[in-house]
Amino acid sequence: MNQLGICSVTFRKKTPAEIIDLVQKAGLHAIEWGGDEHVPPTDLENAAKIGNQTRLAGLEVSSYGSYYYAGEGQDFSPFLKTALALQTDSIRIWAKK
C-alpha cells in the first residue's frame, strides 16, 4: 500500500530526528531518506540507526534516495548495502547527470 510521505532532502538542514517529528506532526506515514545529506552510502551504522528511529516513530522508510547515476560506472554495492541497513526494498537512482 502506498503511503504519503516526504523526501528527507526537502529539509536538508534539519536533523533526522527533526524530520521524523515534522512528518509525524504533518500526519504523513513515510520518509525517503536521501543519501546526499542524511544517509550517506558510506555509513551503514548511521543508516541502521535512522531506519530504526523511523520505524520506532511508527513511520515507514519508503525508499533510499541514492545519488547513484546509472551508466556512470559507480559501484552500486554501497547503495544497496545502505538500503538494506535502512530496511527498505526501494532505491531511487538517477538516469544520468
DSSP file (Angstrom, degrees, kcal/mol; ACC not computed):
  #  RESIDUE AA STRUCTURE BP1 BP2  ACC     N-H-->O    O-->H-N    N-H-->O    O-->H-N    TCO  KAPPA ALPHA  PHI   PSI    X-CA   Y-CA   Z-CA
    1    1 A M              0   0    0      0, 0.0     2,-0.2     0, 0.0     0, 0.0   0.000 360.0 360.0 360.0 133.7    0.0    0.0    0.0
    2    2 A N        -     0   0    0      1,-0.0     2,-0.3     0, 0.0    60,-0.0  -0.530 360.0-160.1 -75.7 140.7    1.3    3.4   -0.9
    3    3 A Q        -     0   0    0     -2,-0.2     2,-0.3    26,-0.0    25,-0.1  -0.888  20.8-113.1-118.9 150.0    1.8    5.9    2.0
    4    4 A L        +     0   0    0     -2,-0.3    25,-3.5    23,-0.1    26,-1.1  -0.666  57.2 130.1 -79.9 137.0    2.0    9.7    1.9
    5    5 A G  E     -a   30   0A   0     -2,-0.3     2,-0.3    24,-0.2    26,-0.2  -0.862  43.7-108.3-162.3-165.1    5.4   10.9    2.9
    6    6 A I  E     -a   31   0A   0     24,-1.6    26,-2.8    -2,-0.3     2,-0.5  -0.878  25.1-109.7-135.4 166.9    8.4   13.2    2.0
    7    7 A C  E >   -a   32   0A   0     -2,-0.3     3,-2.2    24,-0.2     4,-0.3  -0.879  29.4-132.7 -93.5 133.3   11.9   13.0    0.8
    8    8 A S  G >  S+     0   0    0     24,-3.2     3,-2.1    -2,-0.5     6,-0.2   0.791 101.8  71.4 -59.5 -27.0   14.3   14.0    3.7
    9    9 A V  G >  S+     0   0    0     23,-0.4     3,-1.0     1,-0.3    -1,-0.3   0.625  77.5  78.6 -69.3  -9.1   16.2   16.3    1.3
   10   10 A T  G <  S+     0   0    0     -3,-2.2    -1,-0.3     1,-0.3     2,-0.2   0.834 105.8  34.5 -58.5 -31.5   13.1   18.6    1.5
   11   11 A F  G X  S+     0   0    0     -3,-2.1     3,-1.8    -4,-0.3    -1,-0.3  -0.528  76.8 162.4-121.5  61.5   14.6   19.6    4.8
   12   12 A R  T <  S+     0   0    0     -3,-1.0    -1,-0.1     1,-0.3    -2,-0.1   0.812  74.2  48.3 -52.7 -37.3   18.4   19.3    4.1
   13   13 A K  T 3  S+     0   0    0     -3,-0.1    -1,-0.3    -4,-0.1     2,-0.2   0.478  95.2  90.1 -89.2  -1.8   19.4   21.4    7.1
   14   14 A K  S <  S-     0   0    0     -3,-1.8    -3,-0.1    -6,-0.2     0, 0.0  -0.629  79.0-114.2 -93.4 154.4   17.3   19.5    9.6
   15   15 A T     >  -     0   0    0     -2,-0.2     4,-2.3     1,-0.1     5,-0.2  -0.392  30.3-107.3 -77.5 161.4   18.4   16.5   11.6
   16   16 A P  H  > S+     0   0    0      0, 0.0     4,-2.7     0, 0.0     5,-0.2   0.899 121.9  53.5 -55.3 -40.9   16.8   13.1   11.1
   17   17 A A  H  > S+     0   0    0      1,-0.2     4,-2.1     2,-0.2     5,-0.1   0.904 108.8  48.6 -62.5 -40.6   15.1   13.5   14.5
   18   18 A E  H  > S+     0   0    0      2,-0.2     4,-2.3     1,-0.2    -1,-0.2   0.895 111.8  49.7 -65.3 -39.3   13.6   16.8   13.4
   19   19 A I  H  X S+     0   0    0     -4,-2.3     4,-2.6     2,-0.2     5,-0.2   0.927 109.3  50.9 -65.9 -45.1   12.4   15.4   10.1
   20   20 A I  H  X S+     0   0    0     -4,-2.7     4,-2.3     1,-0.2    -1,-0.2   0.922 111.1  49.5 -57.6 -44.4   10.8   12.4   11.8
   21   21 A D  H  X S+     0   0    0     -4,-2.1     4,-2.6     1,-0.2    -1,-0.2   0.914 111.1  48.8 -61.5 -44.7    9.0   14.8   14.2
   22   22 A L  H  X S+     0   0    0     -4,-2.3     4,-1.9     2,-0.2    -2,-0.2   0.898 110.6  50.8 -62.8 -41.3    7.8   17.0   11.3
   23   23 A V  H  <>S+     0   0    0     -4,-2.6     5,-2.2     2,-0.2     4,-0.4   0.916 111.8  47.4 -64.4 -43.0    6.5   14.0    9.4
   24   24 A Q  H ><5S+     0   0    0     -4,-2.3     3,-1.5    -5,-0.2    -2,-0.2   0.943 111.8  49.8 -61.6 -48.0    4.6   12.8   12.4
   25   25 A K  H 3<5S+     0   0    0     -4,-2.6    -1,-0.2     1,-0.3    -2,-0.2   0.815 108.3  53.9 -62.8 -30.6    3.1   16.2   13.1
   26   26 A A  T 3<5S-     0   0    0     -4,-1.9    -1,-0.3    -5,-0.2    -2,-0.2   0.546 113.5-119.2 -80.2  -7.2    2.0   16.5    9.4
   27   27 A G  T < 5 +     0   0    0     -3,-1.5    -3,-0.2    -4,-0.4   -23,-0.1   0.730  65.4 142.6  75.4  21.6    0.2   13.2    9.7
   28   28 A L      < -     0   0    0     -5,-2.2   -23,-0.2    -6,-0.2    -1,-0.2  -0.361  42.4-151.3 -88.4 174.7    2.3   11.6    7.0
   29   29 A H        +     0   0    0    -25,-3.5    31,-2.5     1,-0.2     2,-0.3   0.515  61.5  40.6-126.7  -8.2    3.5    8.0    7.1
   30   30 A A  E     -ab   5  60A   0    -26,-1.1   -24,-1.6    29,-0.2     2,-0.4  -0.973  49.3-156.0-149.6 156.4    6.8    7.6    5.2
   31   31 A I  E     -ab   6  61A   0     29,-2.4    31,-1.2    -2,-0.3    32,-0.8  -0.997  10.8-151.4-135.0 130.7   10.2    9.1    4.6
   32   32 A E  E     -ab   7  63A   0    -26,-2.8   -24,-3.2    -2,-0.4     2,-0.5  -0.916  28.3-141.8 -92.4 114.9   12.5    8.6    1.6
   33   33 A W  E     - b   0  64A   0     30,-1.6    32,-2.7    -2,-0.7     2,-0.3  -0.683  13.0-132.7 -84.1 126.1   15.9    9.1    3.3
   34   34 A G  E  >> - b   0  65A   0     -2,-0.5     5,-2.4    30,-0.2     4,-0.8  -0.567   5.1-149.9 -83.4 138.4   18.4   11.0    1.0
   35   35 A G  T  45S+     0   0    0     30,-2.9    31,-0.1    -2,-0.3    -1,-0.1   0.588  89.6  62.1 -82.4 -12.4   21.9    9.8    0.5
   36   36 A D  T  45S+     0   0    0     29,-0.4    -1,-0.2     4,-0.1    30,-0.1   0.738 123.5   6.6 -86.4 -20.8   23.5   13.1   -0.1
   37   37 A E  T  45S+     0   0    0     -3,-0.3    -2,-0.1     2,-0.1    -4,-0.0   0.723 134.1  24.5-125.8 -54.2   22.7   14.6    3.3
   38   38 A H  T  <5S+     0   0    0     -4,-0.8    -3,-0.2     1,-0.2    12,-0.1   0.818 126.8  26.2 -95.2 -33.4   21.1   12.4    5.9
   39   39 A V  S   <S-     0   0    0     -5,-2.4    -1,-0.2    26,-0.1    -2,-0.1  -0.624  72.6-168.5-134.7  74.7   22.1    8.8    5.0
   40   40 A P    >   -     0   0    0      0, 0.0     3,-1.7     0, 0.0     7,-0.2  -0.321  31.3-119.9 -64.5 148.1   25.4    8.7    3.0
   41   41 A P  T 3  S+     0   0    0      0, 0.0     3,-0.1     0, 0.0    41,-0.1   0.415 107.5  64.2 -72.3   5.5   26.2    5.4    1.5
   42   42 A T  T 3  S+     0   0    0      1,-0.2     2,-0.4    40,-0.0    37,-0.0   0.399  91.3  65.7-105.2   1.4   29.5    5.1    3.4
   43   43 A D    <>  +     0   0    0     -3,-1.7     4,-2.0     1,-0.1    -1,-0.2  -0.732  48.9 166.5-130.3  82.9   27.9    4.9    6.9
   44   44 A L  H  > S+     0   0    0     -2,-0.4     4,-2.5     1,-0.2     5,-0.2   0.829  78.9  57.9 -67.7 -32.8   25.9    1.8    7.4
   45   45 A E  H  > S+     0   0    0      2,-0.2     4,-2.2     1,-0.2    -1,-0.2   0.922 108.2  47.0 -63.1 -43.2   25.7    2.2   11.2
   46   46 A N  H  > S+     0   0    0      2,-0.2     4,-2.7     1,-0.2     5,-0.2   0.910 111.0  52.4 -62.8 -43.3   24.0    5.6   10.7
   47   47 A A  H  X S+     0   0    0     -4,-2.0     4,-2.6     1,-0.2    -2,-0.2   0.924 110.5  46.9 -60.6 -45.6   21.6    4.1    8.1
   48   48 A A  H  X S+     0   0    0     -4,-2.5     4,-2.4     2,-0.2    -1,-0.2   0.907 112.7  50.6 -63.0 -41.5   20.6    1.4   10.5
   49   49 A K  H  X S+     0   0    0     -4,-2.2     4,-2.5     2,-0.2    -2,-0.2   0.931 112.7  44.9 -62.7 -47.2   20.1    3.9   13.3
   50   50 A I  H  X S+     0   0    0     -4,-2.7     4,-2.3     2,-0.2    -2,-0.2   0.894 112.2  52.5 -67.1 -39.7   17.9    6.2   11.2
   51   51 A G  H  X S+     0   0    0     -4,-2.6     4,-2.2    -5,-0.2    -1,-0.2   0.930 111.7  46.4 -59.4 -45.2   15.9    3.3    9.8
   52   52 A N  H  X S+     0   0    0     -4,-2.4     4,-2.8     1,-0.2    -2,-0.2   0.912 111.3  51.3 -64.2 -43.3   15.2    2.1   13.4
   53   53 A Q  H  X S+     0   0    0     -4,-2.5     4,-1.2     1,-0.2    -1,-0.2   0.892 109.7  51.6 -60.5 -39.4   14.3    5.6   14.6
   54   54 A T  H  <>S+     0   0    0     -4,-2.3     5,-2.2     2,-0.2     3,-0.4   0.946 113.1  43.0 -62.6 -49.5   11.9    5.9   11.7
   55   55 A R  H ><5S+     0   0    0     -4,-2.2     3,-2.1     1,-0.2    -2,-0.2   0.885 109.2  57.2 -66.8 -38.9   10.1    2.7   12.5
   56   56 A L  H 3<5S+     0   0    0     -4,-2.8    -1,-0.2     1,-0.3    -2,-0.2   0.796 103.3  56.0 -61.8 -26.8   10.1    3.3   16.2
   57   57 A A  T 3<5S-     0   0    0     -4,-1.2    -1,-0.3    -3,-0.4    -2,-0.2   0.413 124.5-106.9 -83.2   1.6    8.2    6.5   15.4
   58   58 A G  T < 5S+     0   0    0     -3,-2.1     2,-0.2     1,-0.3    -3,-0.2   0.683  80.8 124.5  81.6  18.6    5.6    4.4   13.5
   59   59 A L      < -     0   0    0     -5,-2.2     2,-0.4    -6,-0.2    -1,-0.3  -0.685  56.1-124.5-109.9 163.6    6.8    5.5   10.1
   60   60 A E  E     -b   30   0A   0    -31,-2.5   -29,-2.4    -2,-0.2     2,-1.1  -0.839  13.1-131.5-105.9 142.0    7.9    3.6    7.1
   61   61 A V  E     -b   31   0A   0     -2,-0.4   -29,-0.2    26,-0.2     3,-0.1  -0.827  28.6-173.9 -85.7 101.9   11.2    4.0    5.2
   62   62 A S  E     -     0   0A   0    -31,-1.2     2,-0.3    -2,-1.1   -30,-0.2   0.846  55.9 -31.7 -72.5 -33.3    9.6    4.2    1.8
   63   63 A S  E     -b   32   0A   0    -32,-0.8   -30,-1.6    -3,-0.1     2,-0.6  -0.983  56.5-101.2-171.1 169.8   12.9    4.2   -0.1
   64   64 A Y  E     -bc  33  91A   0     26,-2.3    28,-2.8    -2,-0.3     2,-1.8  -0.942  28.0-146.3-105.2 117.7   16.5    5.2   -0.2
   65   65 A G  E     -bc  34  92A   0    -32,-2.7   -30,-2.9    -2,-0.6   -29,-0.4  -0.589  30.2-175.4 -84.1  80.3   17.1    8.3   -2.3
   66   66 A S  E     -     0   0A   0     -2,-1.8   -30,-0.1    26,-0.9   -32,-0.0  -0.235  33.0-138.9 -74.0 163.9   20.5    7.4   -3.6
   67   67 A Y  E     +     0   0A   0    -32,-0.1     2,-0.5    26,-0.1    26,-0.1  -0.315  55.0 140.0-115.1  45.7   22.7    9.6   -5.7
   68   68 A Y  E     -     0   0A   0     24,-0.4    26,-3.0     8,-0.0     2,-0.6  -0.777  41.7-151.1 -87.5 130.5   23.7    6.6   -7.9
   69   69 A Y  E >   - c   0  94A   0     -2,-0.5     3,-1.7    24,-0.2     5,-0.5  -0.920  16.3-126.9-109.3 114.1   23.9    7.6  -11.5
   70   70 A A  T 3  S+     0   0    0     24,-2.9    27,-0.1    -2,-0.6    23,-0.0  -0.281  91.7  15.4 -58.3 137.1   23.1    4.8  -14.0
   71   71 A G  T 3  S+     0   0    0      3,-0.1    -1,-0.3    25,-0.1    24,-0.1   0.522  94.8 106.0  79.6   5.9   25.8    4.3  -16.6
   72   72 A E  S <  S-     0   0    0     -3,-1.7    -2,-0.1     2,-0.1    -1,-0.1   0.445  90.6-113.6 -97.7  -1.2   28.4    6.3  -14.8
   73   73 A G        +     0   0    0      1,-0.2    -3,-0.1    -4,-0.2     2,-0.1   0.591  61.6 152.5  82.5  10.1   30.5    3.4  -13.6
   74   74 A Q        -     0   0    0     -5,-0.5     2,-0.5     1,-0.1    -1,-0.2  -0.398  54.4-107.0 -69.8 150.6   29.8    3.8   -9.9
   75   75 A D        -     0   0    0      1,-0.1     4,-0.3    -2,-0.1    -1,-0.1  -0.704  28.3-161.5 -75.2 122.3   30.0    0.8   -7.6
   76   76 A F  S >> S+     0   0    0     -2,-0.5     4,-2.1     1,-0.2     3,-0.7   0.699  71.1  85.4 -80.4 -19.8   26.3    0.0   -6.7
   77   77 A S  H 3> S+     0   0    0      1,-0.2     4,-2.8     2,-0.2     5,-0.2   0.842  84.4  53.7 -59.2 -39.0   27.1   -2.1   -3.7
   78   78 A P  H 3> S+     0   0    0      0, 0.0     4,-1.8     0, 0.0    -1,-0.2   0.882 111.0  48.0 -62.5 -34.0   27.4    0.7   -1.1
   79   79 A F  H <> S+     0   0    0     -3,-0.7     4,-2.2    -4,-0.3    -2,-0.2   0.903 112.8  47.7 -70.8 -41.6   24.0    2.0   -2.2
   80   80 A L  H  X S+     0   0    0     -4,-2.1     4,-2.3     2,-0.2    -1,-0.2   0.925 111.7  50.0 -63.9 -45.1   22.5   -1.5   -1.9
   81   81 A K  H  X S+     0   0    0     -4,-2.8     4,-2.1     1,-0.2    -1,-0.2   0.871 110.0  51.3 -62.1 -37.0   24.0   -2.1    1.5
   82   82 A T  H  X S+     0   0    0     -4,-1.8     4,-2.1    -5,-0.2    -1,-0.2   0.917 108.8  50.0 -67.7 -42.9   22.7    1.2    2.7
   83   83 A A  H  X>S+     0   0    0     -4,-2.2     5,-2.2     1,-0.2     4,-0.9   0.906 111.1  50.0 -61.0 -40.8   19.2    0.4    1.6
   84   84 A L  H  <5S+     0   0    0     -4,-2.3     3,-0.4     1,-0.2    -1,-0.2   0.893 108.9  51.8 -64.3 -39.1   19.4   -2.9    3.4
   85   85 A A  H  <5S+     0   0    0     -4,-2.1    -1,-0.2     1,-0.2    -2,-0.2   0.863 110.5  48.2 -65.4 -35.3   20.6   -1.2    6.5
   86   86 A L  H  <5S-     0   0    0     -4,-2.1    -1,-0.2    -5,-0.1    -2,-0.2   0.669 112.8-126.6 -73.2 -17.0   17.6    1.2    6.3
   87   87 A Q  T  <5 +     0   0    0     -4,-0.9     2,-0.3    -3,-0.4   -26,-0.2   0.912  63.6 132.6  65.1  48.1   15.4   -2.0    5.8
   88   88 A T      < -     0   0    0     -5,-2.2    -1,-0.3   -28,-0.1    -2,-0.1  -0.935  50.4-154.2-122.4 151.7   13.8   -0.7    2.6
   89   89 A D  S    S+     0   0    0     -2,-0.3     2,-0.4   -27,-0.2   -26,-0.1   0.204  73.2  79.9-107.1  14.8   13.4   -2.6   -0.7
   90   90 A S        -     0   0    0     -7,-0.1   -26,-2.3     2,-0.0     2,-0.4  -0.982  51.9-177.5-128.1 133.1   13.3    0.5   -2.9
   91   91 A I  E     -c   64   0A   0     -2,-0.4     2,-0.5   -28,-0.2   -26,-0.2  -0.992  18.0-144.0-129.6 124.6   16.2    2.6   -4.1
   92   92 A R  E     -c   65   0A   0    -28,-2.8   -26,-0.9    -2,-0.4   -24,-0.4  -0.758  25.3-178.5 -85.8 130.1   15.8    5.7   -6.2
   93   93 A I  E     -     0   0A   0     -2,-0.5     2,-0.4   -26,-0.1   -24,-0.2  -0.836  25.6-115.9-122.9 164.6   18.5    6.1   -8.8
   94   94 A W  E     -c   69   0A   0    -26,-3.0   -24,-2.9    -2,-0.3     3,-0.1  -0.830   9.4-143.7-102.4 138.4   19.3    8.8  -11.4
   95   95 A A  S    S-     0   0    0     -2,-0.4     2,-0.3     1,-0.3    -1,-0.1   0.881  78.5 -30.7 -67.6 -37.7   19.1    8.0  -15.1
   96   96 A K              0   0    0    -28,-0.1    -1,-0.3   -27,-0.1   -25,-0.1  -0.968 360.0 360.0-169.3 166.0   22.1   10.3  -15.8
   97   97 A K              0   0    0     -2,-0.3    -2,-0.0   -27,-0.1   -28,-0.0   0.466 360.0 360.0 -77.5 360.0   23.7   13.5  -14.5
